[in-house]
Amino acid sequence: MKISPLAGHAAFAVLERARNFMQQNALPFEVALAATRAGNLFTTHTAVAVGFDRFTPALIEQYLGHYATERLGISLHDFLALGRQNPNNPSESFNMAYLALRGSGAANGVSRLHGQVSRQLFSPLFPHWPVDEVPIGHVTNGVHHPTWDSAAADELWTKACGKDRWLGMQENQEQQGIRRVSDDNIWQFRTASSKCLVEYARERLARHYAAAGASTETIEEAKHLFDPKILTLGFARRFATYKRPNLLLHDPERLLRLLSNTQRPVQLMIAGKAHPADKEGQALIKEWIQFIRRPEVRPHAIFLSDYDMQLTERLVQGVDVWLNTPRRPWEACGTSGMKVLVNGGLNLSELDGWWAEAYVPDLGWALGDGKEHGNDSNWDAAEAEALYERLEREVIPEFYTRNAKGIPVAWVKRMRESMSRLTPHFAADRTVREYTEQHYLPAAIACQSRVANKGIVGKQIVDWRHSLDQKWATLHFGSTKIETKGKNHIFEVQVGLHGLDPKAVRVELYADGVNNGSRVRQEMTILHPLADEIGSFIYSATVSAERPLTDYTARVLPHYDGIAVPFENSRILWQR
């Protein structure tokens, strides 16, 4: 079962799944959750903590207090603990993302960068663990190309790569197929796509004016707006402050000069909605409307209202450049830019979400320095300046630099590379394959093992966890002996387990990654019990002497076959 916090209440499904299993097998809730959680995957979609649903303790008690005590057989305190960082803080809200995490067997973000951000967000639930070991991975989103490609794009791809190109796709095959398409054919395809978009926009805008009771003159003017031969920029999404939809409006007069240049004109299509409760987002839309209503702007920019999937489909099929300007790292993925790929559109985007891992200079254009700057208004101004510069000095000149046939050769080359290299990779086929291989199949196997024989493995896991709870505080490190021989350091460390089964823990030597290198996690093995201290053992490990002795630290982790640590047990003891 996959859990997504886009609708945060979906996390309650982990409770019902456990309740059904406990009811069928007469088990306590703790055992049922340990057994069933292995079959749940938590996919987080937000890059900010405020994106997680939270409810007050009083609200949880009012609506779920009876469910906790009568259906799950646990106290309200224990129920609230499932959604809290500190179970003993009576004022802490119930966090649905925490519930999802504690009710699942694995978790992932929706892009590589989002995985990194999510590890930071959830690090409070894994105290004393290095942030890069917080167990949140990533599976980057992909889009279903047959949903978003135009008829012209479908025809081009079919001729180049075959009708079944998106089924069991082989990326190398797709790359080579598109690379064989001539400049003439690619540009003809793009010209046709631009013409279709302009015709659709004119018709939609005219209908909008007619419904609003506009004058006949205004309606007729809408039917003749825009030119398919002019460079078209598209921007369409939910209007929220972190997405910075008005970055392009930072200097309205400069934007107007850019749009109305007689030699190299640009036209801008904007669409989107704000949440009904988001007054700031609504204000951003009003800014655009006010700008576009200026008589000198009206021929060059339009705002298409009633943003829906049909409008999105037409925009991604016809725009030349897709703009995306969020504040890094708040765009978890941003799949809208993926939708233009199959249609030959190019991306000009902040290095955030999927574009942070997709961008290389010959495929599109980037904004930002790959770092986080928060809500710094000075940085917003600097990026607005960079956006204007990128358009004026790179994007627009490349579009209008034509050969004798009227083809922008450099632009077509960039289109071809974007289509051939990015379209196959950022496809739903690849995403589903990664989910299946990395999560769904392992989860199915793990869950099957845990629920077998009325959940006996779940009971064993709970017994193991209780044993750790009782004895963990008594664990300690003793003396350490280190010897360097040739190219290796040999460590011998005393570890006091005080009656805890050595199989219940794993002792490691650990060293942080250096210069973006991999961290060292070397398991230590038991040499023998310590003669003069019952329950203590000598552990040993050999590591490379390329790194200094001071880089290495011993640590004790929980261990149980089939258990994901620290996901399912976040205890850790470091040698001091």
C-alpha positions as CSV (number, residue, x, y, z in Angstrom):
1,M,0.0,0.0,0.0
2,K,1.3,3.4,-1.0
3,I,0.7,6.4,1.3
4,S,0.9,10.0,0.1
5,P,0.5,13.0,2.2
6,L,-1.0,15.0,-0.6
7,A,-4.1,13.9,1.1
8,G,-2.6,13.5,4.6
9,H,-5.6,11.6,6.1
10,A,-4.5,8.6,3.8
11,A,-2.0,7.9,6.6
12,F,-4.9,6.6,8.7
13,A,-5.0,3.6,6.3
14,V,-2.0,2.1,8.1
15,L,-4.1,1.9,11.3
16,E,-7.0,0.2,9.6
17,R,-4.7,-2.2,7.9
18,A,-3.2,-3.2,11.2
19,R,-6.7,-3.3,12.9
20,N,-8.0,-5.7,10.3
21,F,-5.0,-8.0,10.8
22,M,-5.2,-7.8,14.6
23,Q,-9.0,-8.6,14.4
24,Q,-8.5,-11.5,12.1
25,N,-5.7,-13.1,14.2
26,A,-6.6,-12.0,17.7
27,L,-3.3,-10.0,18.1
28,P,-2.5,-6.8,20.0
29,F,-2.2,-3.6,17.9
30,E,1.6,-3.3,18.4
31,V,2.2,-6.8,16.9
32,A,-0.3,-6.2,14.0
33,L,1.4,-2.9,13.1
34,A,4.9,-4.5,13.2
35,A,3.6,-7.2,10.8
36,T,1.7,-5.1,8.3
37,R,3.9,-1.9,8.1
38,A,6.4,-3.8,6.0
39,G,3.8,-3.7,3.2
40,N,3.3,0.1,3.3
41,L,5.3,2.7,1.4
42,F,5.2,6.4,2.4
43,T,5.9,8.8,-0.5
44,T,6.3,12.3,0.7
45,H,5.4,15.1,-1.8
46,T,6.2,18.3,0.1
47,A,9.5,20.0,0.7
48,V,8.3,22.1,3.6
49,A,7.3,21.1,7.1
50,V,4.2,23.3,6.9
51,G,2.9,21.1,4.1
52,F,2.2,18.2,6.6
53,D,-1.3,18.0,8.0
54,R,-1.4,18.5,11.8
55,F,-4.2,18.2,14.2
56,T,-4.6,19.3,17.8
57,P,-4.6,16.6,20.5
58,A,-8.1,17.7,21.5
59,L,-9.3,17.1,17.9
60,I,-7.7,13.7,17.8
61,E,-9.2,12.8,21.1
62,Q,-12.7,14.0,20.0
63,Y,-12.8,12.0,16.8
64,L,-10.4,9.1,17.3
65,G,-10.2,8.6,21.1
66,H,-12.8,5.9,21.1
67,Y,-11.3,4.3,18.0
68,A,-7.9,4.1,19.8
69,T,-9.1,2.6,23.0
70,E,-12.0,0.4,21.7
71,R,-10.9,-0.6,18.2
72,L,-7.1,-0.6,18.5
73,G,-6.9,-1.4,22.2
74,I,-4.3,1.3,22.9
75,S,-4.3,4.4,25.1
76,L,-4.9,7.8,23.7
77,H,-1.3,8.6,24.8
78,D,0.1,5.8,22.7
79,F,-2.1,6.7,19.8
80,L,-0.9,10.3,19.8
81,A,2.7,9.1,20.1
82,L,2.4,7.7,16.6
83,G,2.1,11.2,15.3
84,R,4.5,13.1,17.6
85,Q,8.2,13.8,17.8
86,N,8.1,13.8,21.6
87,P,5.4,11.3,22.8
88,N,5.4,12.9,26.3
89,N,4.7,16.5,25.1
90,P,0.9,16.9,25.8
91,S,0.7,20.0,23.7
92,E,2.4,18.7,20.5
93,S,0.1,18.3,17.5
94,F,-0.5,15.1,15.8
95,N,1.5,15.0,12.6
96,M,0.1,12.9,9.8
97,A,3.5,12.5,8.1
98,Y,4.9,11.1,11.3
99,L,2.1,8.6,11.4
100,A,2.7,7.6,7.8
101,L,6.4,7.2,8.6
102,R,5.8,5.1,11.7
103,G,3.3,2.9,9.9
104,S,5.4,2.1,6.8
105,G,8.3,-0.1,5.9
106,A,10.1,2.5,3.7
107,A,9.8,6.1,2.6
108,N,10.8,8.1,-0.4
109,G,10.8,11.6,-1.9
110,V,9.9,12.4,-5.5
111,S,13.2,13.7,-6.8
112,R,16.9,13.3,-5.8
113,L,17.0,16.8,-4.2
114,H,13.6,16.2,-2.5
115,G,15.1,13.1,-0.9
116,Q,17.9,15.2,0.5
117,V,15.4,17.8,1.8
118,S,13.2,15.2,3.3
119,R,16.0,13.7,5.2
120,Q,16.5,17.1,6.8
121,L,12.8,17.5,7.5
122,F,12.5,14.1,9.2
123,S,15.8,14.1,11.0
124,P,14.2,15.0,14.4
125,L,12.6,11.6,14.4
126,F,16.1,10.0,14.1
127,P,18.1,11.8,16.9
128,H,21.8,11.2,16.9
129,W,21.8,9.8,13.4
130,P,23.8,11.5,10.6
131,V,21.3,13.3,8.3
132,D,22.4,11.4,5.3
133,E,21.5,8.2,7.1
134,V,17.9,9.3,7.7
135,P,16.1,6.6,5.8
136,I,14.3,8.6,3.1
137,G,15.3,7.7,-0.4
138,H,13.9,9.0,-3.7
139,V,12.1,7.9,-6.8
140,T,11.9,10.8,-9.2
141,N,8.5,11.3,-10.7
142,G,7.8,10.7,-14.4
143,V,4.9,11.6,-16.6
144,H,2.7,9.5,-18.9
145,H,3.7,10.8,-22.3
146,P,0.7,9.4,-24.2
147,T,-1.5,11.7,-22.0
148,W,0.5,14.8,-22.8
149,D,1.8,14.4,-26.3
150,S,0.1,16.2,-29.2
151,A,-1.1,14.4,-32.4
152,A,1.9,15.9,-34.2
153,A,4.3,14.7,-31.5
154,D,2.8,11.2,-31.5
155,E,3.2,11.0,-35.3
156,L,6.9,12.2,-35.1
157,W,7.8,9.7,-32.3
158,T,5.9,6.9,-34.0
159,K,7.9,7.3,-37.2
160,A,11.2,7.7,-35.3
161,C,10.8,5.0,-32.6
162,G,7.7,2.9,-33.2
163,K,4.2,2.8,-31.8
164,D,5.1,0.9,-28.7
165,R,7.9,3.2,-27.7
166,W,6.7,3.9,-24.2
167,L,6.2,0.2,-23.3
168,G,9.2,-1.4,-21.7
169,M,11.1,1.6,-23.0
170,Q,14.8,1.3,-23.7
171,E,16.3,4.7,-23.4
172,N,19.2,4.2,-25.9
173,Q,16.7,3.1,-28.5
174,E,14.6,6.2,-28.0
175,Q,17.6,8.5,-28.1
176,Q,18.9,7.1,-31.4
177,G,15.5,7.2,-33.0
178,I,14.9,10.9,-32.4
179,R,18.5,11.8,-33.3
180,R,17.8,10.5,-36.8
181,V,15.0,12.9,-37.4
182,S,16.0,15.8,-39.7
183,D,16.1,19.4,-38.8
184,D,13.4,20.1,-41.4
185,N,11.0,17.6,-39.9
186,I,11.6,18.6,-36.3
187,W,11.1,22.3,-37.1
188,Q,8.0,21.5,-39.2
189,F,6.6,19.6,-36.2
190,R,7.3,22.5,-33.8
191,T,5.7,25.1,-36.2
192,A,2.6,23.0,-36.4
193,S,2.4,22.7,-32.6
194,S,2.8,26.4,-32.2
195,K,0.0,27.1,-34.7
196,C,-2.3,24.7,-32.8
197,L,-1.6,26.4,-29.5
198,V,-2.2,29.9,-30.8
199,E,-5.5,28.9,-32.4
200,Y,-6.6,27.3,-29.2
201,A,-5.6,30.2,-27.0
202,R,-7.4,32.7,-29.3
203,E,-10.6,30.6,-29.2
204,R,-10.5,30.1,-25.5
205,L,-9.8,33.8,-24.8
206,A,-12.6,34.9,-27.1
207,R,-15.1,32.5,-25.4
208,H,-14.0,33.9,-22.0
209,Y,-14.6,37.5,-23.1
210,A,-18.0,36.6,-24.6
211,A,-19.1,34.9,-21.4
212,A,-17.9,38.0,-19.4
213,G,-20.0,40.3,-21.7
214,A,-17.1,42.0,-23.3
215,S,-17.5,44.2,-26.4
216,T,-17.6,42.8,-29.9
217,E,-14.4,44.6,-30.6
218,T,-12.6,43.0,-27.6
219,I,-13.8,39.5,-28.7
220,E,-12.7,40.0,-32.2
221,E,-9.3,41.3,-31.0
222,A,-8.8,38.1,-29.0
223,K,-9.4,36.0,-32.2
224,H,-6.4,37.5,-33.8
225,L,-3.9,37.7,-30.9
226,F,-0.5,36.1,-31.1
227,D,1.5,34.7,-33.9
228,P,2.8,31.1,-34.1
229,K,6.0,32.3,-35.6
230,I,6.9,34.3,-32.4
231,L,8.8,32.7,-29.5
232,T,6.2,31.6,-26.9
233,L,6.9,31.3,-23.2
234,G,4.6,29.3,-21.0
235,F,4.0,29.5,-17.3
236,A,1.1,27.6,-15.7
237,R,0.8,26.2,-12.2
238,R,-0.7,26.8,-8.8
239,F,0.0,30.4,-7.7
240,A,1.8,30.2,-4.4
241,T,4.5,32.6,-3.0
242,Y,7.2,29.9,-2.9
243,K,6.7,29.2,-6.6
244,R,7.6,32.9,-7.3
245,P,5.2,33.2,-10.3
246,N,5.8,36.9,-10.4
247,L,9.6,36.7,-10.7
248,L,9.3,37.7,-14.3
249,L,7.3,40.7,-13.2
250,H,10.1,42.0,-11.0
251,D,10.8,44.8,-13.6
252,P,7.6,45.3,-15.6
253,E,9.1,47.8,-18.0
254,R,12.0,45.6,-18.8
255,L,9.6,42.7,-19.4
256,L,7.5,44.9,-21.7
257,R,10.6,45.8,-23.7
258,L,11.5,42.2,-24.0
259,L,8.0,41.2,-25.2
260,S,7.6,44.1,-27.6
261,N,11.0,44.0,-29.3
262,T,10.2,44.6,-33.0
263,Q,13.1,42.5,-34.3
264,R,12.8,39.6,-31.8
265,P,9.3,39.7,-30.2
266,V,8.2,37.3,-27.4
267,Q,4.7,36.3,-26.4
268,L,3.7,35.0,-23.0
269,M,0.9,32.6,-22.0
270,I,0.1,32.4,-18.3
271,A,-2.4,30.2,-16.5
272,G,-3.0,29.0,-13.0
273,K,-5.1,29.2,-9.8
274,A,-4.5,30.0,-6.2
275,H,-5.9,28.1,-3.2
276,P,-9.2,29.7,-2.1
277,A,-7.7,30.5,1.3
278,D,-4.4,31.7,-0.2
279,K,-4.8,35.5,-0.3
280,E,-1.2,36.1,-1.2
281,G,-1.4,33.7,-4.2
282,Q,-4.6,35.4,-5.4
283,A,-2.8,38.8,-5.1
284,L,0.0,37.4,-7.4
285,I,-2.6,36.6,-10.0
286,K,-4.1,40.1,-9.8
287,E,-0.6,41.6,-10.4
288,W,-0.4,39.7,-13.7
289,I,-3.9,40.6,-14.7
290,Q,-3.2,44.3,-14.1
291,F,0.0,44.1,-16.1
292,I,-1.6,42.3,-19.0
293,R,-4.6,44.8,-19.2
294,R,-2.2,47.6,-20.1
295,P,-2.9,48.4,-23.8
296,E,0.8,48.2,-24.7
297,V,1.1,44.7,-23.1
298,R,-2.2,43.2,-24.4
299,P,-0.8,42.1,-27.8
300,H,2.1,40.2,-26.2
301,A,0.7,38.4,-23.0
302,I,-2.5,36.6,-22.0
303,F,-3.8,35.1,-18.8
304,L,-5.9,32.0,-19.5
305,S,-8.5,31.5,-16.8
306,D,-10.2,28.3,-15.6
307,Y,-6.9,26.4,-15.3
308,D,-7.6,22.7,-15.9
309,M,-6.0,19.6,-17.4
310,Q,-7.2,20.4,-20.9
311,L,-5.6,23.8,-20.8
312,T,-2.4,22.3,-19.4
313,E,-2.4,19.8,-22.1
314,R,-2.6,22.4,-24.8
315,L,0.1,24.6,-23.3
316,V,2.7,21.9,-22.8
317,Q,2.1,20.8,-26.4
318,G,2.7,24.2,-28.0
319,V,4.9,26.4,-25.9
320,D,8.5,26.8,-27.0
321,V,9.9,27.4,-23.5
322,W,8.4,26.3,-20.1
323,L,9.3,28.6,-17.2
324,N,9.6,27.5,-13.6
325,T,10.9,29.8,-10.9
326,P,10.3,28.3,-7.4
327,R,12.5,29.0,-4.4
328,R,14.9,26.2,-4.1
329,P,14.4,23.6,-2.5
330,W,10.7,24.0,-2.1
331,E,9.7,22.4,-5.5
332,A,9.5,18.7,-4.5
333,C,9.6,17.7,-8.2
334,G,7.6,19.9,-10.6
335,T,6.4,17.5,-13.2
336,S,4.9,20.3,-15.4
337,G,8.3,20.8,-17.1
338,M,8.5,17.1,-17.9
339,K,5.3,17.3,-19.9
340,V,6.8,19.6,-22.6
341,L,9.7,17.2,-23.3
342,V,7.8,14.8,-25.5
343,N,6.4,17.8,-27.4
344,G,9.8,19.4,-28.2
345,G,9.4,22.2,-25.6
346,L,12.5,23.4,-23.7
347,N,12.8,24.2,-20.0
348,L,14.1,27.4,-18.4
349,S,13.9,26.5,-14.7
350,E,15.3,27.0,-11.3
351,L,17.7,24.2,-10.3
352,D,15.1,22.6,-8.1
353,G,13.1,19.4,-8.1
354,W,13.5,17.2,-11.2
355,W,15.4,19.9,-13.1
356,A,18.3,19.9,-10.5
357,E,19.1,16.3,-11.7
358,A,18.1,16.7,-15.4
359,Y,19.8,19.9,-16.3
360,V,22.9,20.0,-18.5
361,P,23.7,23.1,-20.5
362,D,22.9,21.7,-24.0
363,L,19.3,20.6,-23.0
364,G,17.8,23.8,-21.7
365,W,18.5,26.7,-19.4
366,A,18.9,27.0,-15.6
367,L,18.4,29.6,-12.9
368,G,20.1,29.7,-9.6
369,D,23.4,28.6,-8.1
370,G,22.2,25.2,-6.8
371,K,22.1,26.6,-3.2
372,E,19.3,27.5,-0.8
373,H,18.6,31.2,0.0
374,G,15.3,31.1,1.8
375,N,13.1,34.2,1.5
376,D,15.9,36.6,0.7
377,S,14.4,39.4,-1.3
378,N,17.8,40.4,-2.5
379,W,18.3,37.0,-4.0
380,D,14.9,37.1,-5.6
381,A,16.0,40.4,-7.3
382,A,19.3,38.8,-8.4
383,E,17.5,35.9,-9.9
384,A,15.0,38.1,-11.7
385,E,17.9,39.9,-13.2
386,A,19.4,36.6,-14.2
387,L,16.1,35.5,-15.8
388,Y,16.0,38.6,-17.9
389,E,19.6,38.2,-18.9
390,R,19.1,34.6,-19.8
391,L,16.2,35.4,-22.0
392,E,17.8,38.4,-23.7
393,R,21.2,37.1,-24.3
394,E,20.7,33.3,-24.8
395,V,17.1,32.1,-25.3
396,I,15.7,34.8,-27.6
397,P,18.8,35.1,-29.9
398,E,19.0,31.4,-30.3
399,F,15.4,31.1,-31.3
400,Y,15.7,33.9,-34.0
401,T,19.1,32.9,-35.4
402,R,18.0,31.1,-38.6
403,N,19.7,29.4,-41.6
404,A,18.8,30.0,-45.2
405,K,15.8,27.7,-44.8
406,G,14.5,29.7,-41.9
407,I,15.4,27.0,-39.4
408,P,17.0,27.9,-36.0
409,V,19.7,25.2,-36.2
410,A,21.1,25.6,-32.7
411,W,17.6,25.6,-31.2
412,V,16.6,22.5,-33.1
413,K,19.7,20.8,-31.9
414,R,18.8,21.6,-28.3
415,M,15.3,20.4,-28.9
416,R,16.5,17.1,-30.3
417,E,18.9,16.5,-27.4
418,S,16.2,17.4,-24.9
419,M,13.7,15.0,-26.5
420,S,16.1,12.2,-27.0
421,R,17.8,12.3,-23.6
422,L,15.2,13.5,-21.2
423,T,11.9,12.3,-22.5
424,P,12.7,8.6,-22.1
425,H,14.1,9.0,-18.6
426,F,11.4,11.2,-17.1
427,A,8.7,8.9,-18.2
428,A,6.1,7.1,-16.0
429,D,7.5,3.8,-17.3
430,R,10.8,4.4,-15.6
431,T,9.1,5.7,-12.4
432,V,6.8,2.7,-12.1
433,R,9.7,0.3,-12.8
434,E,11.8,1.9,-10.0
435,Y,9.0,1.8,-7.6
436,T,8.3,-1.9,-8.4
437,E,12.0,-3.0,-8.2
438,Q,13.0,-0.8,-5.2
439,H,9.8,-0.9,-3.2
440,Y,6.8,-2.8,-4.3
441,L,8.3,-6.2,-4.7
442,P,10.5,-6.0,-1.6
443,A,7.5,-4.8,0.4
444,A,5.3,-7.6,-0.8
445,I,7.9,-10.2,0.1
446,A,8.6,-8.6,3.5
447,C,5.0,-8.2,4.4
448,Q,4.2,-11.8,3.3
449,S,6.9,-13.0,5.6
450,R,5.7,-11.0,8.6
451,V,2.0,-11.8,8.4
452,A,2.5,-15.6,7.8
453,N,1.5,-17.9,10.6
454,K,-0.8,-15.4,12.2
455,G,1.9,-12.8,12.4
456,I,4.5,-14.7,14.4
457,V,7.4,-12.7,12.9
458,G,5.6,-9.5,14.0
459,K,5.4,-10.9,17.6
460,Q,9.1,-11.7,17.5
461,I,9.9,-8.2,16.3
462,V,7.9,-6.7,19.2
463,D,9.7,-9.0,21.7
464,W,13.1,-7.9,20.3
465,R,12.1,-4.3,20.5
466,H,10.9,-4.6,24.1
467,S,14.2,-6.3,25.0
468,L,16.1,-3.4,23.5
469,D,13.9,-0.9,25.4
470,Q,14.7,-2.6,28.7
471,K,18.4,-3.0,28.3
472,W,19.6,-0.2,25.9
473,A,20.4,2.3,28.7
474,T,22.9,-0.2,30.2
475,L,24.9,-0.6,27.0
476,H,28.3,1.1,27.1
477,F,31.8,1.2,25.5
478,G,34.9,0.2,27.3
479,S,38.5,0.7,26.2
480,T,39.8,0.7,22.6
481,K,43.0,-0.8,21.2
482,I,44.2,0.4,17.8
483,E,47.1,-0.9,15.8
484,T,48.2,0.3,12.3
485,K,49.8,-2.4,10.1
486,G,50.8,-1.3,6.6
487,K,47.8,0.0,4.8
488,N,45.2,-0.9,7.5
489,H,44.1,0.2,11.0
490,I,43.0,-2.6,13.2
491,F,40.5,-1.6,15.9
492,E,39.5,-3.7,19.0
493,V,36.7,-2.2,21.1
494,Q,35.1,-3.3,24.3
495,V,31.3,-3.3,24.3
496,G,29.2,-4.0,27.4
497,L,25.8,-5.5,26.4
498,H,24.7,-6.5,29.9
499,G,22.7,-9.6,29.0
500,L,21.4,-8.4,25.7
501,D,21.8,-11.0,23.0
502,P,24.8,-9.9,20.7
503,K,22.6,-10.9,17.8
504,A,20.2,-8.1,18.7
505,V,22.7,-5.5,17.8
506,R,25.3,-4.6,15.2
507,V,28.6,-2.9,16.1
508,E,30.2,-0.8,13.5
509,L,33.1,1.5,12.8
510,Y,31.9,4.7,11.2
511,A,33.5,7.6,9.4
512,D,31.8,10.5,7.7
513,G,32.1,10.9,3.9
514,V,34.9,13.3,2.8
515,N,34.7,15.6,-0.2
516,N,31.4,14.1,-1.3
517,G,32.8,10.6,-0.9
518,S,30.9,7.7,0.6
519,R,30.8,7.3,4.4
520,V,32.5,4.2,5.9
521,R,30.3,1.7,7.7
522,Q,32.4,-1.3,8.6
523,E,30.8,-4.1,10.7
524,M,32.8,-5.2,13.7
525,T,32.9,-8.9,14.6
526,I,33.1,-10.5,18.0
527,L,36.5,-11.8,18.9
528,H,35.6,-13.2,22.4
529,P,33.8,-12.3,25.6
530,L,35.6,-10.1,28.1
531,A,37.0,-12.3,30.8
532,D,36.5,-10.0,33.8
533,E,33.2,-8.4,32.8
534,I,30.1,-10.6,32.3
535,G,28.1,-9.6,29.3
536,S,30.9,-7.6,27.6
537,F,32.7,-8.5,24.4
538,I,35.7,-7.5,22.3
539,Y,34.7,-6.4,18.8
540,S,37.3,-6.0,16.0
541,A,37.4,-4.5,12.5
542,T,40.0,-3.6,10.0
543,V,39.8,-0.4,7.9
544,S,41.9,1.4,5.4
545,A,44.8,3.5,6.8
546,E,44.3,6.1,4.0
547,R,42.1,8.0,6.5
548,P,43.4,9.1,9.9
549,L,42.5,7.2,13.1
550,T,40.5,10.2,14.4
551,D,38.0,9.8,11.5
552,Y,36.6,6.6,12.9
553,T,34.1,6.1,15.7
554,A,32.5,2.9,17.0
555,R,28.7,2.7,17.4
556,V,26.1,0.2,18.3
557,L,22.9,-0.2,16.3
558,P,19.8,-2.4,16.7
559,H,19.8,-5.4,14.5
560,Y,17.1,-7.9,13.5
561,D,16.9,-9.9,10.2
562,G,14.5,-8.2,7.9
563,I,14.2,-5.0,10.0
564,A,15.0,-1.6,8.4
565,V,17.3,0.3,10.8
566,P,16.9,3.2,11.6
567,F,13.5,3.2,9.9
568,E,11.9,0.8,12.3
569,N,14.1,1.4,15.3
570,S,16.2,4.5,15.6
571,R,18.2,3.8,18.7
572,I,22.0,4.3,18.3
573,L,24.9,4.4,20.8
574,W,28.1,6.3,19.9
575,Q,31.5,5.8,21.4
576,R,32.5,9.0,23.1
